[in-house]
Amino acid sequence: MVQANVVWLAFDAGILKVQEGIPLAEFPEIEYYPNTELSRKIGSRIRAMLNGFFGPNESSFTSGYWPAYFWNRGLVIEECEFGE
């Protein structure tokens, strides 16, 4: 709910606008999280977008070696194959 408050403030300030028909457009449904399917969808969108509000320089998750390791590890496990 703390994360939802950040998103609500962005809506209220006019910083965030969303297209009709997507789950986040039904933001007040977050009140029922995690008891409804729609509220869980909204919750997942909230979690996914928070780092975008603060940018990569504000996130402690972008410092250090692990982001490059994480993304490159997938290539070590299995190379990308592009269809023709």
mmCIF file as gemmi writes it, N, C-alpha and C atoms, coordinates in Angstrom:
data_model
loop_
_atom_site.group_PDB
_atom_site.id
_atom_site.type_symbol
_atom_site.label_atom_id
_atom_site.label_alt_id
_atom_site.label_comp_id
_atom_site.label_asym_id
_atom_site.label_entity_id
_atom_site.label_seq_id
_atom_site.pdbx_PDB_ins_code
_atom_site.Cartn_x
_atom_site.Cartn_y
_atom_site.Cartn_z
_atom_site.occupancy
_atom_site.B_iso_or_equiv
_atom_site.pdbx_formal_charge
_atom_site.auth_seq_id
_atom_site.auth_asym_id
_atom_site.pdbx_PDB_model_num
ATOM 1 N N . MET Axp A 1 ? 0.812 -1.197 0 1 0 ? 1 A 1
ATOM 2 C CA . MET Axp A 1 ? 0 0 0 1 0 ? 1 A 1
ATOM 3 C C . MET Axp A 1 ? 0.861 1.268 0 1 0 ? 1 A 1
ATOM 4 N N . VAL Axp A 2 ? 2.038 1.19 0.582 1 0 ? 2 A 1
ATOM 5 C CA . VAL Axp A 2 ? 2.94 2.343 0.538 1 0 ? 2 A 1
ATOM 6 C C . VAL Axp A 2 ? 3.336 2.629 -0.902 1 0 ? 2 A 1
ATOM 7 N N . GLN Axp A 3 ? 3.641 1.584 -1.655 1 0 ? 3 A 1
ATOM 8 C CA . GLN Axp A 3 ? 3.991 1.762 -3.07 1 0 ? 3 A 1
ATOM 9 C C . GLN Axp A 3 ? 2.806 2.323 -3.844 1 0 ? 3 A 1
ATOM 10 N N . ALA Axp A 4 ? 1.611 1.88 -3.522 1 0 ? 4 A 1
ATOM 11 C CA . ALA Axp A 4 ? 0.408 2.386 -4.194 1 0 ? 4 A 1
ATOM 12 C C . ALA Axp A 4 ? 0.229 3.874 -3.918 1 0 ? 4 A 1
ATOM 13 N N . ASN Axp A 5 ? 0.595 4.332 -2.729 1 0 ? 5 A 1
ATOM 14 C CA . ASN Axp A 5 ? 0.491 5.76 -2.414 1 0 ? 5 A 1
ATOM 15 C C . ASN Axp A 5 ? 1.389 6.595 -3.304 1 0 ? 5 A 1
ATOM 16 N N . VAL Axp A 6 ? 2.574 6.083 -3.611 1 0 ? 6 A 1
ATOM 17 C CA . VAL Axp A 6 ? 3.486 6.801 -4.507 1 0 ? 6 A 1
ATOM 18 C C . VAL Axp A 6 ? 2.838 6.961 -5.878 1 0 ? 6 A 1
ATOM 19 N N . VAL Axp A 7 ? 2.237 5.889 -6.368 1 0 ? 7 A 1
ATOM 20 C CA . VAL Axp A 7 ? 1.579 5.942 -7.675 1 0 ? 7 A 1
ATOM 21 C C . VAL Axp A 7 ? 0.369 6.875 -7.618 1 0 ? 7 A 1
ATOM 22 N N . TRP Axp A 8 ? -0.384 6.823 -6.54 1 0 ? 8 A 1
ATOM 23 C CA . TRP Axp A 8 ? -1.548 7.71 -6.403 1 0 ? 8 A 1
ATOM 24 C C . TRP Axp A 8 ? -1.1 9.174 -6.437 1 0 ? 8 A 1
ATOM 25 N N . LEU Axp A 9 ? -0.004 9.49 -5.755 1 0 ? 9 A 1
ATOM 26 C CA . LEU Axp A 9 ? 0.501 10.863 -5.777 1 0 ? 9 A 1
ATOM 27 C C . LEU Axp A 9 ? 0.899 11.28 -7.186 1 0 ? 9 A 1
ATOM 28 N N . ALA Axp A 10 ? 1.448 10.362 -7.964 1 0 ? 10 A 1
ATOM 29 C CA . ALA Axp A 10 ? 1.802 10.666 -9.356 1 0 ? 10 A 1
ATOM 30 C C . ALA Axp A 10 ? 0.545 10.932 -10.183 1 0 ? 10 A 1
ATOM 31 N N . PHE Axp A 11 ? -0.502 10.144 -9.959 1 0 ? 11 A 1
ATOM 32 C CA . PHE Axp A 11 ? -1.786 10.408 -10.631 1 0 ? 11 A 1
ATOM 33 C C . PHE Axp A 11 ? -2.306 11.783 -10.221 1 0 ? 11 A 1
ATOM 34 N N . ASP Axp A 12 ? -2.318 12.031 -8.928 1 0 ? 12 A 1
ATOM 35 C CA . ASP Axp A 12 ? -2.872 13.268 -8.378 1 0 ? 12 A 1
ATOM 36 C C . ASP Axp A 12 ? -2.115 14.502 -8.872 1 0 ? 12 A 1
ATOM 37 N N . ALA Axp A 13 ? -0.809 14.387 -9.039 1 0 ? 13 A 1
ATOM 38 C CA . ALA Axp A 13 ? 0.012 15.509 -9.496 1 0 ? 13 A 1
ATOM 39 C C . ALA Axp A 13 ? -0.025 15.684 -11.015 1 0 ? 13 A 1
ATOM 40 N N . GLY Axp A 14 ? -0.673 14.759 -11.716 1 0 ? 14 A 1
ATOM 41 C CA . GLY Axp A 14 ? -0.728 14.839 -13.172 1 0 ? 14 A 1
ATOM 42 C C . GLY Axp A 14 ? 0.532 14.337 -13.847 1 0 ? 14 A 1
ATOM 43 N N . ILE Axp A 15 ? 1.416 13.694 -13.087 1 0 ? 15 A 1
ATOM 44 C CA . ILE Axp A 15 ? 2.657 13.156 -13.651 1 0 ? 15 A 1
ATOM 45 C C . ILE Axp A 15 ? 2.384 11.856 -14.394 1 0 ? 15 A 1
ATOM 46 N N . LEU Axp A 16 ? 1.426 11.097 -13.904 1 0 ? 16 A 1
ATOM 47 C CA . LEU Axp A 16 ? 1.12 9.788 -14.483 1 0 ? 16 A 1
ATOM 48 C C . LEU Axp A 16 ? -0.257 9.808 -15.117 1 0 ? 16 A 1
ATOM 49 N N . LYS Axp A 17 ? -0.296 9.389 -16.353 1 0 ? 17 A 1
ATOM 50 C CA . LYS Axp A 17 ? -1.559 9.232 -17.074 1 0 ? 17 A 1
ATOM 51 C C . LYS Axp A 17 ? -1.522 7.867 -17.733 1 0 ? 17 A 1
ATOM 52 N N . VAL Axp A 18 ? -2.639 7.16 -17.723 1 0 ? 18 A 1
ATOM 53 C CA . VAL Axp A 18 ? -2.686 5.831 -18.322 1 0 ? 18 A 1
ATOM 54 C C . VAL Axp A 18 ? -3.855 5.732 -19.292 1 0 ? 18 A 1
ATOM 55 N N . GLN Axp A 19 ? -3.74 4.815 -20.199 1 0 ? 19 A 1
ATOM 56 C CA . GLN Axp A 19 ? -4.762 4.594 -21.209 1 0 ? 19 A 1
ATOM 57 C C . GLN Axp A 19 ? -5.959 3.864 -20.609 1 0 ? 19 A 1
ATOM 58 N N . GLU Axp A 20 ? -7.141 4.241 -21.029 1 0 ? 20 A 1
ATOM 59 C CA . GLU Axp A 20 ? -8.348 3.527 -20.614 1 0 ? 20 A 1
ATOM 60 C C . GLU Axp A 20 ? -8.265 2.077 -21.025 1 0 ? 20 A 1
ATOM 61 N N . GLY Axp A 21 ? -8.798 1.213 -20.182 1 0 ? 21 A 1
ATOM 62 C CA . GLY Axp A 21 ? -8.875 -0.191 -20.524 1 0 ? 21 A 1
ATOM 63 C C . GLY Axp A 21 ? -7.748 -1.045 -19.963 1 0 ? 21 A 1
ATOM 64 N N . ILE Axp A 22 ? -6.67 -0.426 -19.488 1 0 ? 22 A 1
ATOM 65 C CA . ILE Axp A 22 ? -5.604 -1.225 -18.887 1 0 ? 22 A 1
ATOM 66 C C . ILE Axp A 22 ? -5.871 -1.325 -17.38 1 0 ? 22 A 1
ATOM 67 N N . PRO Axp A 23 ? -5.328 -2.352 -16.727 1 0 ? 23 A 1
ATOM 68 C CA . PRO Axp A 23 ? -5.627 -2.532 -15.302 1 0 ? 23 A 1
ATOM 69 C C . PRO Axp A 23 ? -5.32 -1.309 -14.439 1 0 ? 23 A 1
ATOM 70 N N . LEU Axp A 24 ? -4.244 -0.606 -14.718 1 0 ? 24 A 1
ATOM 71 C CA . LEU Axp A 24 ? -3.876 0.54 -13.887 1 0 ? 24 A 1
ATOM 72 C C . LEU Axp A 24 ? -4.902 1.672 -13.967 1 0 ? 24 A 1
ATOM 73 N N . ALA Axp A 25 ? -5.703 1.683 -15.02 1 0 ? 25 A 1
ATOM 74 C CA . ALA Axp A 25 ? -6.76 2.689 -15.148 1 0 ? 25 A 1
ATOM 75 C C . ALA Axp A 25 ? -7.853 2.487 -14.102 1 0 ? 25 A 1
ATOM 76 N N . GLU Axp A 26 ? -7.896 1.316 -13.52 1 0 ? 26 A 1
ATOM 77 C CA . GLU Axp A 26 ? -8.859 1.008 -12.456 1 0 ? 26 A 1
ATOM 78 C C . GLU Axp A 26 ? -8.175 1.086 -11.097 1 0 ? 26 A 1
ATOM 79 N N . PHE Axp A 27 ? -7.302 2.071 -10.924 1 0 ? 27 A 1
ATOM 80 C CA . PHE Axp A 27 ? -6.436 2.164 -9.759 1 0 ? 27 A 1
ATOM 81 C C . PHE Axp A 27 ? -7.151 2.024 -8.406 1 0 ? 27 A 1
ATOM 82 N N . PRO Axp A 28 ? -8.319 2.611 -8.193 1 0 ? 28 A 1
ATOM 83 C CA . PRO Axp A 28 ? -8.959 2.481 -6.868 1 0 ? 28 A 1
ATOM 84 C C . PRO Axp A 28 ? -9.197 1.03 -6.426 1 0 ? 28 A 1
ATOM 85 N N . GLU Axp A 29 ? -9.207 0.093 -7.369 1 0 ? 29 A 1
ATOM 86 C CA . GLU Axp A 29 ? -9.389 -1.325 -7.04 1 0 ? 29 A 1
ATOM 87 C C . GLU Axp A 29 ? -8.238 -1.868 -6.185 1 0 ? 29 A 1
ATOM 88 N N . ILE Axp A 30 ? -7.116 -1.128 -6.125 1 0 ? 30 A 1
ATOM 89 C CA . ILE Axp A 30 ? -5.973 -1.574 -5.321 1 0 ? 30 A 1
ATOM 90 C C . ILE Axp A 30 ? -6.367 -1.702 -3.851 1 0 ? 30 A 1
ATOM 91 N N . GLU Axp A 31 ? -7.42 -1.022 -3.467 1 0 ? 31 A 1
ATOM 92 C CA . GLU Axp A 31 ? -7.927 -1.109 -2.09 1 0 ? 31 A 1
ATOM 93 C C . GLU Axp A 31 ? -8.219 -2.552 -1.682 1 0 ? 31 A 1
ATOM 94 N N . TYR Axp A 32 ? -8.558 -3.388 -2.644 1 0 ? 32 A 1
ATOM 95 C CA . TYR Axp A 32 ? -8.945 -4.774 -2.349 1 0 ? 32 A 1
ATOM 96 C C . TYR Axp A 32 ? -7.786 -5.764 -2.505 1 0 ? 32 A 1
ATOM 97 N N . TYR Axp A 33 ? -6.577 -5.232 -2.693 1 0 ? 33 A 1
ATOM 98 C CA . TYR Axp A 33 ? -5.4 -6.088 -2.845 1 0 ? 33 A 1
ATOM 99 C C . TYR Axp A 33 ? -5.185 -6.911 -1.58 1 0 ? 33 A 1
ATOM 100 N N . PRO Axp A 34 ? -4.911 -8.158 -1.656 1 0 ? 34 A 1
ATOM 101 C CA . PRO Axp A 34 ? -4.724 -9.069 -2.787 1 0 ? 34 A 1
ATOM 102 C C . PRO Axp A 34 ? -5.95 -9.95 -3.045 1 0 ? 34 A 1
ATOM 103 N N . ASN Axp A 35 ? -7.114 -9.49 -2.659 1 0 ? 35 A 1
ATOM 104 C CA . ASN Axp A 35 ? -8.305 -10.344 -2.685 1 0 ? 35 A 1
ATOM 105 C C . ASN Axp A 35 ? -9.009 -10.457 -4.027 1 0 ? 35 A 1
ATOM 106 N N . THR Axp A 36 ? -8.675 -9.604 -4.986 1 0 ? 36 A 1
ATOM 107 C CA . THR Axp A 36 ? -9.312 -9.716 -6.299 1 0 ? 36 A 1
ATOM 108 C C . THR Axp A 36 ? -8.245 -9.849 -7.383 1 0 ? 36 A 1
ATOM 109 N N . GLU Axp A 37 ? -8.622 -10.454 -8.481 1 0 ? 37 A 1
ATOM 110 C CA . GLU Axp A 37 ? -7.701 -10.629 -9.609 1 0 ? 37 A 1
ATOM 111 C C . GLU Axp A 37 ? -7.245 -9.274 -10.144 1 0 ? 37 A 1
ATOM 112 N N . LEU Axp A 38 ? -8.185 -8.334 -10.29 1 0 ? 38 A 1
ATOM 113 C CA . LEU Axp A 38 ? -7.827 -7.014 -10.809 1 0 ? 38 A 1
ATOM 114 C C . LEU Axp A 38 ? -6.866 -6.297 -9.859 1 0 ? 38 A 1
ATOM 115 N N . SER Axp A 39 ? -7.087 -6.384 -8.572 1 0 ? 39 A 1
ATOM 116 C CA . SER Axp A 39 ? -6.188 -5.709 -7.635 1 0 ? 39 A 1
ATOM 117 C C . SER Axp A 39 ? -4.791 -6.311 -7.683 1 0 ? 39 A 1
ATOM 118 N N . ARG Axp A 40 ? -4.677 -7.607 -7.915 1 0 ? 40 A 1
ATOM 119 C CA . ARG Axp A 40 ? -3.35 -8.221 -8.044 1 0 ? 40 A 1
ATOM 120 C C . ARG Axp A 40 ? -2.657 -7.758 -9.317 1 0 ? 40 A 1
ATOM 121 N N . LYS Axp A 41 ? -3.412 -7.59 -10.408 1 0 ? 41 A 1
ATOM 122 C CA . LYS Axp A 41 ? -2.828 -7.067 -11.645 1 0 ? 41 A 1
ATOM 123 C C . LYS Axp A 41 ? -2.33 -5.642 -11.44 1 0 ? 41 A 1
ATOM 124 N N . ILE Axp A 42 ? -3.114 -4.838 -10.764 1 0 ? 42 A 1
ATOM 125 C CA . ILE Axp A 42 ? -2.718 -3.456 -10.495 1 0 ? 42 A 1
ATOM 126 C C . ILE Axp A 42 ? -1.476 -3.437 -9.611 1 0 ? 42 A 1
ATOM 127 N N . GLY Axp A 43 ? -1.457 -4.28 -8.594 1 0 ? 43 A 1
ATOM 128 C CA . GLY Axp A 43 ? -0.303 -4.361 -7.71 1 0 ? 43 A 1
ATOM 129 C C . GLY Axp A 43 ? 0.968 -4.715 -8.456 1 0 ? 43 A 1
ATOM 130 N N . SER Axp A 44 ? 0.863 -5.629 -9.41 1 0 ? 44 A 1
ATOM 131 C CA . SER Axp A 44 ? 2.06 -6.008 -10.168 1 0 ? 44 A 1
ATOM 132 C C . SER Axp A 44 ? 2.541 -4.847 -11.029 1 0 ? 44 A 1
ATOM 133 N N . ARG Axp A 45 ? 1.628 -4.06 -11.567 1 0 ? 45 A 1
ATOM 134 C CA . ARG Axp A 45 ? 2.022 -2.896 -12.379 1 0 ? 45 A 1
ATOM 135 C C . ARG Axp A 45 ? 2.681 -1.842 -11.507 1 0 ? 45 A 1
ATOM 136 N N . ILE Axp A 46 ? 2.152 -1.661 -10.304 1 0 ? 46 A 1
ATOM 137 C CA . ILE Axp A 46 ? 2.734 -0.689 -9.379 1 0 ? 46 A 1
ATOM 138 C C . ILE Axp A 46 ? 4.176 -1.074 -9.065 1 0 ? 46 A 1
ATOM 139 N N . ARG Axp A 47 ? 4.397 -2.326 -8.721 1 0 ? 47 A 1
ATOM 140 C CA . ARG Axp A 47 ? 5.756 -2.772 -8.392 1 0 ? 47 A 1
ATOM 141 C C . ARG Axp A 47 ? 6.7 -2.622 -9.578 1 0 ? 47 A 1
ATOM 142 N N . ALA Axp A 48 ? 6.192 -2.884 -10.768 1 0 ? 48 A 1
ATOM 143 C CA . ALA Axp A 48 ? 7.032 -2.821 -11.97 1 0 ? 48 A 1
ATOM 144 C C . ALA Axp A 48 ? 7.424 -1.391 -12.329 1 0 ? 48 A 1
ATOM 145 N N . MET Axp A 49 ? 6.606 -0.414 -11.98 1 0 ? 49 A 1
ATOM 146 C CA . MET Axp A 49 ? 6.864 0.945 -12.449 1 0 ? 49 A 1
ATOM 147 C C . MET Axp A 49 ? 7.6 1.827 -11.454 1 0 ? 49 A 1
ATOM 148 N N . LEU Axp A 50 ? 7.74 1.425 -10.214 1 0 ? 50 A 1
ATOM 149 C CA . LEU Axp A 50 ? 8.305 2.323 -9.215 1 0 ? 50 A 1
ATOM 150 C C . LEU Axp A 50 ? 9.747 2.737 -9.5 1 0 ? 50 A 1
ATOM 151 N N . ASN Axp A 51 ? 10.594 1.83 -9.933 1 0 ? 51 A 1
ATOM 152 C CA . ASN Axp A 51 ? 11.973 2.224 -10.224 1 0 ? 51 A 1
ATOM 153 C C . ASN Axp A 51 ? 12.027 3.238 -11.357 1 0 ? 51 A 1
ATOM 154 N N . GLY Axp A 52 ? 11.067 3.181 -12.256 1 0 ? 52 A 1
ATOM 155 C CA . GLY Axp A 52 ? 11.012 4.151 -13.346 1 0 ? 52 A 1
ATOM 156 C C . GLY Axp A 52 ? 10.755 5.57 -12.86 1 0 ? 52 A 1
ATOM 157 N N . PHE Axp A 53 ? 10.044 5.717 -11.756 1 0 ? 53 A 1
ATOM 158 C CA . PHE Axp A 53 ? 9.789 7.047 -11.208 1 0 ? 53 A 1
ATOM 159 C C . PHE Axp A 53 ? 11.062 7.706 -10.692 1 0 ? 53 A 1
ATOM 160 N N . PHE Axp A 54 ? 11.941 6.9 -10.128 1 0 ? 54 A 1
ATOM 161 C CA . PHE Axp A 54 ? 13.103 7.452 -9.462 1 0 ? 54 A 1
ATOM 162 C C . PHE Axp A 54 ? 14.364 7.394 -10.304 1 0 ? 54 A 1
ATOM 163 N N . GLY Axp A 55 ? 14.334 6.637 -11.383 1 0 ? 55 A 1
ATOM 164 C CA . GLY Axp A 55 ? 15.47 6.562 -12.285 1 0 ? 55 A 1
ATOM 165 C C . GLY Axp A 55 ? 16.553 5.631 -11.779 1 0 ? 55 A 1
ATOM 166 N N . PRO Axp A 56 ? 17.447 5.254 -12.679 1 0 ? 56 A 1
ATOM 167 C CA . PRO Axp A 56 ? 18.482 4.282 -12.333 1 0 ? 56 A 1
ATOM 168 C C . PRO Axp A 56 ? 19.482 4.799 -11.299 1 0 ? 56 A 1
ATOM 169 N N . ASN Axp A 57 ? 19.676 6.101 -11.23 1 0 ? 57 A 1
ATOM 170 C CA . ASN Axp A 57 ? 20.651 6.631 -10.276 1 0 ? 57 A 1
ATOM 171 C C . ASN Axp A 57 ? 20.141 6.618 -8.845 1 0 ? 57 A 1
ATOM 172 N N . GLU Axp A 58 ? 18.845 6.488 -8.676 1 0 ? 58 A 1
ATOM 173 C CA . GLU Axp A 58 ? 18.262 6.487 -7.341 1 0 ? 58 A 1
ATOM 174 C C . GLU Axp A 58 ? 18.111 5.084 -6.78 1 0 ? 58 A 1
ATOM 175 N N . SER Axp A 59 ? 18.231 4.091 -7.591 1 0 ? 59 A 1
ATOM 176 C CA . SER Axp A 59 ? 17.982 2.718 -7.155 1 0 ? 59 A 1
ATOM 177 C C . SER Axp A 59 ? 19.266 2.043 -6.712 1 0 ? 59 A 1
ATOM 178 N N . SER Axp A 60 ? 19.233 1.447 -5.557 1 0 ? 60 A 1
ATOM 179 C CA . SER Axp A 60 ? 20.405 0.713 -5.081 1 0 ? 60 A 1
ATOM 180 C C . SER Axp A 60 ? 20.595 -0.577 -5.866 1 0 ? 60 A 1
ATOM 181 N N . PHE Axp A 61 ? 19.587 -0.973 -6.627 1 0 ? 61 A 1
ATOM 182 C CA . PHE Axp A 61 ? 19.665 -2.216 -7.373 1 0 ? 61 A 1
ATOM 183 C C . PHE Axp A 61 ? 20.538 -2.099 -8.618 1 0 ? 61 A 1
ATOM 184 N N . THR Axp A 62 ? 20.859 -0.902 -9.042 1 0 ? 62 A 1
ATOM 185 C CA . THR Axp A 62 ? 21.64 -0.749 -10.267 1 0 ? 62 A 1
ATOM 186 C C . THR Axp A 62 ? 23.126 -0.584 -9.995 1 0 ? 62 A 1
ATOM 187 N N . SER Axp A 63 ? 23.493 -0.446 -8.734 1 0 ? 63 A 1
ATOM 188 C CA . SER Axp A 63 ? 24.912 -0.311 -8.446 1 0 ? 63 A 1
ATOM 189 C C . SER Axp A 63 ? 25.524 -1.693 -8.237 1 0 ? 63 A 1
ATOM 190 N N . GLY Axp A 64 ? 26.798 -1.773 -8.489 1 0 ? 64 A 1
ATOM 191 C CA . GLY Axp A 64 ? 27.469 -3.044 -8.299 1 0 ? 64 A 1
ATOM 192 C C . GLY Axp A 64 ? 27.539 -3.849 -9.586 1 0 ? 64 A 1
ATOM 193 N N . TYR Axp A 65 ? 28.035 -5.05 -9.451 1 0 ? 65 A 1
ATOM 194 C CA . TYR Axp A 65 ? 28.286 -5.889 -10.621 1 0 ? 65 A 1
ATOM 195 C C . TYR Axp A 65 ? 27.099 -6.763 -11.007 1 0 ? 65 A 1
ATOM 196 N N . TRP Axp A 66 ? 26.153 -7 -10.108 1 0 ? 66 A 1
ATOM 197 C CA . TRP Axp A 66 ? 25.17 -8.043 -10.362 1 0 ? 66 A 1
ATOM 198 C C . TRP Axp A 66 ? 24.236 -7.783 -11.543 1 0 ? 66 A 1
ATOM 199 N N . PRO Axp A 67 ? 23.842 -6.529 -11.897 1 0 ? 67 A 1
ATOM 200 C CA . PRO Axp A 67 ? 22.963 -6.384 -13.064 1 0 ? 67 A 1
ATOM 201 C C . PRO Axp A 67 ? 23.582 -6.939 -14.351 1 0 ? 67 A 1
ATOM 202 N N . ALA Axp A 68 ? 24.849 -6.616 -14.603 1 0 ? 68 A 1
ATOM 203 C CA . ALA Axp A 68 ? 25.511 -7.136 -15.807 1 0 ? 68 A 1
ATOM 204 C C . ALA Axp A 68 ? 25.643 -8.647 -15.719 1 0 ? 68 A 1
ATOM 205 N N . TYR Axp A 69 ? 25.985 -9.144 -14.539 1 0 ? 69 A 1
ATOM 206 C CA . TYR Axp A 69 ? 26.09 -10.589 -14.357 1 0 ? 69 A 1
ATOM 207 C C . TYR Axp A 69 ? 24.744 -11.251 -14.63 1 0 ? 69 A 1
ATOM 208 N N . PHE Axp A 70 ? 23.681 -10.704 -14.069 1 0 ? 70 A 1
ATOM 209 C CA . PHE Axp A 70 ? 22.348 -11.281 -14.227 1 0 ? 70 A 1
ATOM 210 C C . PHE Axp A 70 ? 21.961 -11.395 -15.699 1 0 ? 70 A 1
ATOM 211 N N . TRP Axp A 71 ? 22.093 -10.297 -16.44 1 0 ? 71 A 1
ATOM 212 C CA . TRP Axp A 71 ? 21.647 -10.301 -17.833 1 0 ? 71 A 1
ATOM 213 C C . TRP Axp A 71 ? 22.562 -11.129 -18.722 1 0 ? 71 A 1
ATOM 214 N N . ASN Axp A 72 ? 23.84 -11.135 -18.445 1 0 ? 72 A 1
ATOM 215 C CA . ASN Axp A 72 ? 24.765 -11.926 -19.258 1 0 ? 72 A 1
ATOM 216 C C . ASN Axp A 72 ? 24.724 -13.401 -18.913 1 0 ? 72 A 1
ATOM 217 N N . ARG Axp A 73 ? 24.31 -13.735 -17.713 1 0 ? 73 A 1
ATOM 218 C CA . ARG Axp A 73 ? 24.253 -15.143 -17.29 1 0 ? 73 A 1
ATOM 219 C C . ARG Axp A 73 ? 23.29 -15.93 -18.175 1 0 ? 73 A 1
ATOM 220 N N . GLY Axp A 74 ? 22.196 -15.326 -18.567 1 0 ? 74 A 1
ATOM 221 C CA . GLY Axp A 74 ? 21.246 -16.001 -19.453 1 0 ? 74 A 1
ATOM 222 C C . GLY Axp A 74 ? 21.884 -16.404 -20.769 1 0 ? 74 A 1
ATOM 223 N N . LEU Axp A 75 ? 22.786 -15.563 -21.268 1 0 ? 75 A 1
ATOM 224 C CA . LEU Axp A 75 ? 23.476 -15.883 -22.518 1 0 ? 75 A 1
ATOM 225 C C . LEU Axp A 75 ? 24.448 -17.04 -22.342 1 0 ? 75 A 1
ATOM 226 N N . VAL Axp A 76 ? 25.016 -17.153 -21.156 1 0 ? 76 A 1
ATOM 227 C CA . VAL Axp A 76 ? 25.917 -18.265 -20.872 1 0 ? 76 A 1
ATOM 228 C C . VAL Axp A 76 ? 25.122 -19.566 -20.789 1 0 ? 76 A 1
ATOM 229 N N . ILE Axp A 77 ? 23.965 -19.502 -20.153 1 0 ? 77 A 1
ATOM 230 C CA . ILE Axp A 77 ? 23.123 -20.692 -19.999 1 0 ? 77 A 1
ATOM 231 C C . ILE Axp A 77 ? 22.593 -21.152 -21.35 1 0 ? 77 A 1
ATOM 232 N N . GLU Axp A 78 ? 22.104 -20.197 -22.14 1 0 ? 78 A 1
ATOM 233 C CA . GLU Axp A 78 ? 21.545 -20.533 -23.443 1 0 ? 78 A 1
ATOM 234 C C . GLU Axp A 78 ? 21.661 -19.336 -24.37 1 0 ? 78 A 1
ATOM 235 N N . GLU Axp A 79 ? 22.287 -19.524 -25.514 1 0 ? 79 A 1
ATOM 236 C CA . GLU Axp A 79 ? 22.438 -18.433 -26.467 1 0 ? 79 A 1
ATOM 237 C C . GLU Axp A 79 ? 21.109 -18.041 -27.074 1 0 ? 79 A 1
ATOM 238 N N . CYS Axp A 80 ? 21.022 -16.784 -27.496 1 0 ? 80 A 1
ATOM 239 C CA . CYS Axp A 80 ? 19.824 -16.317 -28.171 1 0 ? 80 A 1
ATOM 240 C C . CYS Axp A 80 ? 19.753 -16.904 -29.569 1 0 ? 80 A 1
ATOM 241 N N . GLU Axp A 81 ? 18.578 -17.298 -29.962 1 0 ? 81 A 1
ATOM 242 C CA . GLU Axp A 81 ? 18.358 -17.771 -31.327 1 0 ? 81 A 1
ATOM 243 C C . GLU Axp A 81 ? 17.321 -16.88 -31.977 1 0 ? 81 A 1
ATOM 244 N N . PHE Axp A 82 ? 17.656 -16.362 -33.125 1 0 ? 82 A 1
ATOM 245 C CA . PHE Axp A 82 ? 16.748 -15.492 -33.844 1 0 ? 82 A 1
ATOM 246 C C . PHE Axp A 82 ? 16.121 -16.271 -35.002 1 0 ? 82 A 1
ATOM 247 N N . GLY Axp A 83 ? 14.792 -16.243 -35.068 1 0 ? 83 A 1
ATOM 248 C CA . GLY Axp A 83 ? 14.105 -16.917 -36.166 1 0 ? 83 A 1
ATOM 249 C C . GLY Axp A 83 ? 14.311 -16.185 -37.468 1 0 ? 83 A 1
ATOM 250 N N . GLU Axp A 84 ? 14.213 -16.928 -38.55 1 0 ? 84 A 1
ATOM 251 C CA . GLU Axp A 84 ? 14.402 -16.309 -39.861 1 0 ? 84 A 1
ATOM 252 C C . GLU Axp A 84 ? 13.082 -16.019 -40.507 1 0 ? 84 A 1
